[in-house]
C-alpha cells in the first residue's frame, strides 16, 4: 500500500522563510550607502568621461609638470640654504682664527714701538715689513682696524672705556687716548678699542 505524503503546507504555528525578505532587509543599508555616495561617484564618472583620450593625457602631463616645478623650487631652496650655512661656517672659522692671531699683531706692534730708538734700524725695518705683510693678509680676510684718534666721539658699540680723564676744554665723552686697537670683521666685532674718555666738558652739538 502506498502511503500518502504528509501535508507539506506549513501550519499556522510554523514561520515561513521568505528569502526575498532577508535580501530586502540587507539591501536597505547598501542602498542608503549608494545614495549617499551617489553624487561623488557621479562626479568621478563624469570626470573620467570628460578626460578621455588626449584630454586625460594632457591632464596627467600637467600634473607631472606641476610636481616637477614644486620639486625644482624645493631643491633651489635647499641649495641656497646649504650654501648660506657653509658660508657662515667658513666665516666663523675665519673669525676664530683671526681672533687668535690678534695678540701676535699686538706683540709685533709693541716691538716696533719699543724699537723706535734702537740703534739696529735694519732689524726694525725688517719687523715693520713683517707687520705690513701680516696686516695685509688679515685685511684680505676682511679684518678692519678700529683706532680712534684723540678728540673723536666715544662710541659704546666699538669702544671700551677703561679710564676717564677730566678735561673741561674737550667735548664730553670724547677719546682722550688709545690704549689698544680694536678689530672687526664685517658686522662682527672681534675686539673693542680700549680708550680713555674725557669728561666734564661741553656736550657735542646735536646730542
C-alpha positions in Angstrom: 0.0 0.0 0.0 1.4 3.4 -1.0 1.4 5.9 1.8 0.0 9.3 1.2 2.7 12.1 1.6 2.3 14.3 4.5 0.8 17.7 4.0 3.7 19.9 3.0 1.8 23.1 3.7 3.1 24.9 6.8 0.8 25.1 9.7 -0.3 28.3 11.2 2.3 27.9 14.1 5.2 27.5 11.7 7.1 30.5 10.3 7.5 30.7 6.5 11.0 31.5 5.3 11.0 34.2 2.6 14.4 34.7 1.1 13.3 37.9 -0.6 12.5 39.4 2.9 16.1 38.9 4.1 17.6 40.2 0.9 15.4 43.3 1.1 16.5 43.9 4.7 20.2 43.6 3.9 19.8 45.8 0.8 18.4 48.8 2.7 21.7 49.8 4.2 23.5 49.1 1.0 21.1 51.2 -1.0 21.4 54.0 1.6 25.2 54.0 1.2 24.8 54.1 -2.6 22.5 57.0 -2.2 25.0 58.9 0.0 27.9 58.3 -2.3 25.9 58.8 -5.5 27.0 62.5 -6.0 30.7 61.7 -5.6 30.5 58.6 -7.8 28.6 60.5 -10.4 31.2 63.4 -10.4 34.0 60.9 -10.8 32.3 59.1 -13.6 31.7 62.5 -15.4 35.3 63.5 -14.9 36.6 60.2 -16.3 34.2 60.6 -19.2 35.4 64.2 -19.9 39.1 63.3 -19.5 39.1 60.6 -22.1 41.8 60.1 -24.7 44.1 63.1 -25.3 42.5 65.2 -22.6 43.3 62.7 -19.9 46.9 62.5 -21.2 47.1 66.3 -21.1 45.9 66.4 -17.6 48.5 63.8 -16.5 51.2 65.8 -18.2 50.0 69.0 -16.4 50.1 67.2 -13.1 53.7 65.9 -13.7 54.8 69.4 -14.7 53.4 70.9 -11.5 55.1 68.3 -9.4 58.4 68.9 -11.3 58.2 72.7 -10.7 57.5 72.2 -7.0 60.4 69.7 -6.7 62.7 72.2 -8.5 61.7 75.0 -6.2 62.3 72.8 -3.1 65.8 71.9 -4.5 66.7 75.5 -5.1 65.7 76.5 -1.6 67.7 73.6 -0.2 70.8 74.5 -2.2 70.6 78.2 -1.2 70.1 77.3 2.5 73.0 74.8 2.3 75.3 77.4 0.6 74.4 80.0 3.2 75.1 77.6 6.1 78.5 76.7 4.6 79.4 80.4 4.1 78.5 81.1 7.8 80.7 78.2 8.9 83.6 79.4 6.9 83.1 82.9 8.2 83.0 81.7 11.9 86.2 79.6 11.3 88.0 82.6 9.8 86.8 84.9 12.7 88.1 82.4 15.2 91.5 82.1 13.6 91.9 85.9 13.2 90.9 86.4 16.8 93.6 84.1 18.0 96.2 86.0 15.8 95.3 89.4 17.3 97.7 89.1 20.3 100.5 88.3 17.8 99.7 91.6 16.0 99.8 93.4 19.3 103.3 92.0 20.1 104.7 92.9 16.7 103.4 96.5 17.1 104.9 96.7 20.6 108.2 95.5 19.2 108.1 98.3 16.6 107.1 100.9 19.2 109.9 99.9 21.6 112.4 99.5 18.8 112.0 103.1 17.5 115.0 104.3 19.5 117.0 101.2 18.8 120.4 101.5 17.1 119.7 98.5 15.0 117.5 100.2 12.4 117.9 97.3 10.0 116.1 94.9 12.3 113.4 97.5 13.0 112.7 97.9 9.3 112.5 94.1 9.0 110.0 93.9 11.7 107.9 96.7 10.1 108.0 94.8 6.8 106.7 91.6 8.5 104.0 93.6 10.2 102.9 95.1 6.9 102.7 91.7 5.2 100.8 90.2 8.1 98.4 93.1 8.3 97.8 92.8 4.5 96.9 89.1 4.8 94.4 89.8 7.6 92.9 92.7 5.7 92.2 90.5 2.7 90.3 88.2 5.1 88.1 91.2 6.0 89.8 92.4 9.1 89.2 96.1 9.9 91.2 98.1 12.5 89.4 100.3 15.0 91.9 103.0 16.1 90.1 106.2 17.1 92.1 109.4 17.4 92.1 111.9 20.3 89.0 114.1 20.1 86.9 111.5 18.3 83.5 110.9 19.8 83.2 107.8 22.1 81.1 105.0 20.5 80.0 102.5 23.0 79.4 99.9 20.2 83.0 99.7 19.2 85.0 101.4 22.1 85.6 100.2 25.6 86.3 103.0 28.2 89.0 101.8 30.6 89.7 105.2 32.1 88.2 108.7 32.4 90.1 112.0 32.2 88.7 115.3 33.5 89.1 117.9 30.6 86.8 120.9 30.6 88.2 122.1 27.3 87.3 118.9 25.3 83.9 117.7 24.4 82.4 115.4 26.9 82.6 111.7 26.1 85.5 112.1 23.6 88.5 109.9 23.1 91.5 111.2 25.1 93.9 108.3 24.5 94.0 105.0 22.7 95.4 102.1 24.8 94.7 99.2 22.5 93.4 98.9 18.9 90.1 97.2 18.2 89.2 95.0 15.3 86.1 93.8 13.5 85.1 91.6 10.5 82.1 92.8 8.7 79.3 93.3 11.3 81.1 91.1 13.8 83.1 93.0 16.5 86.1 90.8 17.4 87.6 93.2 20.0 86.6 96.8 21.0 89.2 99.5 21.1 90.3 100.3 24.7 90.4 104.0 25.3 90.4 106.8 27.9 87.4 109.1 27.7 87.2 112.8 28.6 84.5 114.1 31.0 83.5 117.5 32.4 83.5 119.3 29.0 80.6 120.7 26.9 78.2 118.4 25.1 78.6 117.9 21.4 76.2 119.8 19.2 73.2 117.7 18.3 73.4 115.5 21.4 
